Amino acid sequence: MRGVESAGFACSWECVNSEAALPDALSRLPEVILCDAEMTGLGGMTALAMARRTNAQTPFIFVSGNVEASAAQHALRHGASGYVSRTDVAGLVRTLRTVLRRKRKAAPGRGRRPRRGTSRGGA
């Protein structure tokens, strides 16, 4: 995470390694999900499916030590936002910037300025 932090991201993270613990972590509405594709105790594709059911708009990026084109394509077809090698910090930073930019653009009310003051109803 140091490489991501040194790129200007403020990070707080939580390690989840079981299917039973994932719903609780997802309930905290993370801004982005980084997931090892080959976790012990929780398969990456299982985590992706669970995240898509409850947090469909949250970017989900696989970070893997073994990036195979077929696995990456499969994950992307099933809703992953990205798939990068864990040794490619620059690629992870680019992917994070891209998915977070897309998330902000898709956010409801994007481009509206906050109202100042209060409005009064009248008859």
Disulfide bonds with the S-S distance in Angstrom:
none
